[in-house]
Amino acid sequence: MTAHLAQRATELRAQLNHHAHLYYVLDAPELPDAEYDKLFQELQAIEAAHPELLTPDSPTQRVIGAVLSGLTPVRHVVPMLSITTETDTTEGGAIAFDARVRRELGLSETDPPVEYAAELKFDGLAMNLRYEDGVLVQAATRGDGETGEDVTQNVRTIGQIPLRLKGRSEDMPAVLEVRGEVYMRRDDFEKLNERQRERGEKTFVNPRNTAAGAIRQLDPALVRQRPMSFYAYGLGEVKGWQLPATHAGLLDALAAFGLPVNGDRVVAEGVGGLVKFHQAMAAKRDALPFDIDGVVYKVNSRELQAKLGFKTREPRWAVAHKYPAQEQVTTLLAIDIQVGRTGKLTPVARLEPVFVGGTTVSNATLHNVFEMRRKGVRVGDKVVIRRAGDVIPEVVGRVPGDRPSYVPNFHMPRACPICKSEAAREKGSIEYRCTGGVFCPAQRKQAMLHFAGRRAMDIEGLGDKLVEQLIDAGIVQSLPGLYKLGVAKLAALDRMAEKSAQNIVDALEKSKTPTLARFLFSLGIRQVGETTAKDLARHFGTLDKLMGASVEQLLEVPDVGPIVAASIHTFFAQRHNVEVIEQLLAAGVQPKESEGEGDDRPRPLLGKTLVLTGTLPTLSRDEAQALIEDAGGKVSGSVSKKTNYVIAGEEAGSKLEKARTLGVTVLDEAGLKALLAS
C-alpha cells in the first residue's frame, strides 16, 4: 500500500510542478484552478498521513507557517559583484561600452564586430539560489556582495522559482548557484494596494521596495500575501556542470532547467545591435508588466569574458545602460528647509502629489538656493519633477508660462529652523549649514556617532542601533548626557544585557582622558579632520587657548587657510557649542594637553599628501595613516596631480592605475618606512 502511495505522490509532484511551470513561468495554464487544487490537496493528504513520503522539493512545502527568529548571514562562495553603469542614457552609452571592449581586446576597425548578449535591467532585489543535485537548498540576498541573508523560506513562497530543477537526476549539477532578480509585477502591486485600502491599512510606495521588504520578512505567511516573481540572469558557484560557451547559451540552459528567464533578450552584433536593443526596449518600457530602469549588455563569449576580466570589483565585459529618469508635471505648493545629519540646509519642494517613476512624489529636492535661481522656480509654479537616478525626486525646472501674480524669490533662512543657531555659508561654497554642531537636534545622532568613533573618543559598543535607541527614547539628548548613563538604564534597553551595559559604562569612563587632538576631532567641527585637529592641538597646546583664538591666530597654524579658520572660529563663537564643551568637562572629560608650539619632533611629511591603496604586509590602513599624520602628512582618499606619494600594497586597484597615469611616485610599505625615517 505504501509503495502505491509513494508512486502516487511522485506522480502528483510531477503533475503539480508541470502545471505550476505553465502557470507561473510560461503564463499559459492548461488546468483550471479548481482541478489544480484537487491534485494539491490529494498530495497534502498523502504526506500528512505518511510523513516519511514528504520531500523537501514537494510543492506543498511552499506553504510555510513558521515565523523566523531572524535572518542568518550567508557568505557567498562567489561574490555577487555589481556592474558599471553608463551615465550617458543616449546611444552614446552603448557606443562608449563597445569602444572600451574593443580597445581592451586589442581589436582594430577592420576586425569583425563583438557579439553581445543584451537583456533587461530589472528594478528588484538581487537573489542567489543554491541548488544541490537539482534541489533548492538555500536562497540568499546580495547583501554587501560578500555576505547576504538567508531568506530560503520566503523564497519558497515564490511560485516561479522551482524547488527542483527540471531534467534527469543524473544530469543535475552537484552545485548550481543561480543569480537573478526578485521583483513585483505592476498588476500584482496594484492588487496588493487595493487589498490594503479595503482593509483600511497603509498602502505601499512602489513595487521594488515592496518586494525587497517582503523578502526580508520574518513571517513567511506574510510574504505569501505579497505576490512576487523572479527572473534568472547569471551564475554563482557551479560544480559538476559543463557551462555553455556563451551567455546566451547559459540563459537557454537555465530556462531548460525550468527557471524563469525573461524573453526580451537578444544576441546583438556590435554597437549597432546594442543601440537597436536599447531603443526597442525604451519604446516598450511602459508596456512591460514590471519596472525596468535600463538594459544590460554582456560580451556573449565566455572565453572573451575571461580575457577581459575585472576592473577592481566590476567586470569589464558587462555594463548597465540606463534610461532617462521619468518626468511629470505638478504644482510647487511651498518650500521647506530640511536639516541633514551633518547640518546641511536643503530647500525641499512641497508638491501637489504626483505619480512619477513608479512612486507617488509629494516632496522633491531643490538642491540649493543657487540652483533654484538658475531654474527660476517659485512657489505656485507648475514644475517638472524627475526621479533622478530613479531614486531621488528632484525639481527639474518650471513649466514656461506667466505667473498669476508677483511671487518673491525664496531666501535661505539666517538661522537653523531646528535649533535656531546661525545658518552660515562658507566662502566659495553654495551650501548653507547649521553652526549648532553638537547642539542641534537634527544633527544629534550623527554627532553622537562621530563623537564615539574609534578615531575620536573611541567609546567601544556605542554604535548606530544603541545611539538610535538612546535618542529616540529621550534618554540622552546631548553628548554630555552620555556620561550620565548607568548600567541599570542601559540594561533596560532592547538587546542589552547587564554585562553589555557594564561594558558601555566602562568604555565611557575610559574615554574621559582623550588626547586634545582626539577631543577636537570628536566635536565634528566643519573642515576639521584628524590631521587638522592634530595641527591645532600641537600649535595651541590647550583647549582654552584654541577656543579663545582669533581668525588671525588660527591662520598661523600650518595648513589652516581662511575657510578652515573661519569655520573653527564660528564653531567656538556659538554659545550653544561652548555650553556643550563646558558640560563635557564638568562630566569629567579631561583632554590631555598637547606639546604645543614647542614641539620640535621631526615631521618629514609636513605639507605632503599621500594616498593608501591595497593591503600592506604588516601595517593596517589605520596604522599607516597614523604614522603618516604623526610625520605631518595628510592622507587623502583620491589620487590627483597634488598627490605626492601613493603607498600601494597587494590588490591595489584604480588608485594605483591613476597614480601611474599622472606620474605620481608609488611606494610600497618599505618605501613608506624609509620616507618616515628620512
Beta strands, then each sheet from edge to edge (+ up, - down):
strand 1: 73-75
strand 2: 84-86
strand 3: 115-122
strand 4: 125-132
strand 5: 135-141
strand 6: 147-149
strand 7: 175-183
strand 8: 229-239
strand 9: 266-269
strand 10: 292-299
strand 11: 310-311
strand 12: 314-315
strand 13: 318-322
strand 14: 327-339
strand 15: 344-356
strand 16: 359-365
strand 17: 382-388
strand 18: 392-398
strand 19: 423-425
strand 20: 432-434
strand 21: 609-613
strand 22: 634-636
strand 23: 645-648
strand 24: 665-667
sheet 1: 1+ 6-
sheet 2: 2+ 13+ 10- 3+ 9-
sheet 3: 5+ 4- 7+ 8-
sheet 4: 11+ 12-
sheet 5: 16+ 15- 14+ 17- 18+
sheet 6: 16+ 15- 20+ 19-
sheet 7: 22+ 21+ 23+ 24+
end
